[in-house]
Amino acid sequence: MTVSPRRSAPVAVAPQDELALAIERTASARAIAGNTIQHHADSPAAIDAMIALVAGAQAWVHFENYIIRSDATGRRVAAALIERATAGVRVRVLYDALGSIGTRHGFWRALLRAGIEVRAFHPILFGHPFDLFVRDHRKLVVVDGTRAMLGGLCIGNEWMGDPARGKQPWRDTMLTVCGPAAAALDAAFADAWGRAGAPLAPEERSADPPACGDCAVRVVSGIPFEGRIYRATHLIAAAAQERLWITDAYLVPPAPLYAALYDAARAGVDVRLLVPGASDLPVLRSFTRVGYRELLRAGVRVFEWLGPMIHAKTLVADRQWARVGSSNLNVSSLLGNYEIDLLTDDTATVDTLAAQFRRDLQSSREVVLQPRRRMLPARIVGAAQEGATPARRKRSGYALGAEAVVALRRVAGGLRRTLSVAAAGLFLVIGALLILFPRVAGAVVAVVAFWLALGLGVYAFGKRRARERDDGD
């Protein structure tokens, strides 16, 4: 008699492990053990640490950043890179063509003369038209495949400040990683480098660093249209039970993520958002404020930074999860750009970021709703001091689902209104230019139309050739 093998019963998985597994799958980021993490919340000190990291390179330096300016800070970083290249270290620099559009050509020529390989990601004039909207927004330095830095800091004087002139530096956050996770970060650089030209040599993609500590991290390599950090952040927000503290420079969350914040606050989670009070992109700040009213009514606490600019991108959820990286919580960053983020459940790192968040609130002003008479909607104002934490309220699953639908409709309506006003203004300007300057405006429209037509034709032809090659294989 043949006895069929007994199927083993499924092993029960703890809720914490289920969330970790879900994050691993949605973000394509497995846990990498054996690392140490160092937190840098002071931008000038972070630049000093970056230069020191480069100075210690023995084999190679991989430097990738959205903005590299040719100002004093940029020249200081360039000097460190040139020194290593002169010493025989292989140095590669990858910058975004749009983010670094104002950088002088002489700056790049100086790097090239020193033997440094320099590449522009998605050149504006010579690339595909659609590439204009897909940018390399990463801020990453990897040395020898064993140590790395990542976060939100770009290379420019804004991040250094000028104490002599009373200019404060921008507040940003960077992490230094030592251990096996650095090799994963190096692999992310290699992928971006290969998208801008020839791939890296195999010997520079095979680093196997020893363990530096006992911290496990997940490296999330953001790829356009895959939404890795978007889905992971949504999962973490939906699972938060105690607190969800987010610092973001350009916060315009997609509707589902907005609804997750709304839901969490209505369920009694301590949801706090720290955003710039004065932004280098005022238009995005206006978009950020679109959703304030509904979030505040749900119990979300919103704080605006009182310094010149807070550029950090961090998240702390409960006492379990922390995120630091280059991704802002908006559609462009989450779905359209190449980004790099680090997720960890290391308790020490979570506590460090939570403590930094509390310190940042001391230099911020809380935004509250001020009731008005005559049936007018409440006014959004800055509070004089931090208010009390909203009381916890329990909600049924059905109620949470219903509230999520309401939140989605409300934020979608607000965004539609804002976009409609912006579109109306744009078309009004175009119409006025066509009436006042018909020849010039017509010529500009014609050039843009021919450029788009050419780009679409090249794109379609390229896709057809690629499909024919695939069919032939």
Buried (B, 14 or more C-beta within 10 A) or exposed (E): EEEEEEEEEEEEEEEEEEBBEBBBEBBBBEBBEBBBBEBBBBBBEBBBBBBEBBBEBEBBBBBBBBBBBBBEBBBBBBEBBBBBBEEEBBBBBBBBBBBBEEBEEEBBEBBEEBEBBBBBBBBEEEBBBEBBEBBBBBBBBBBBBBBBBBBBBBBBBBBBBEEEEEEEBBBBBBBBBBBBBBBBBBBBBBBBBEBBEEEBEEEBBEBEBEEBBEBBBBBBBBBBEBBBBBBBBBBBBBBBEEBBBBBBBBBBBBBBBBBBBBBBBBBBBBBBBBBBBEBBEEEBBEBBBBBBBBBBBBBBBBBBBBBBBBBBBBBBBBEBBBBBBBBBBBBBBBBBBBBBBBBBBBEBBBEBBBEBBEEBBEBBBBBBBEEEEEEEEEEBEBBEEEEEEBEEEEBEEEBBEEBBEBBBEBBEEBBEEBEEEEEEEEEEEEEEBBEEEEEEBEEBEEEEEEEEEEBEEEEEEEEEEEEEEEEEE
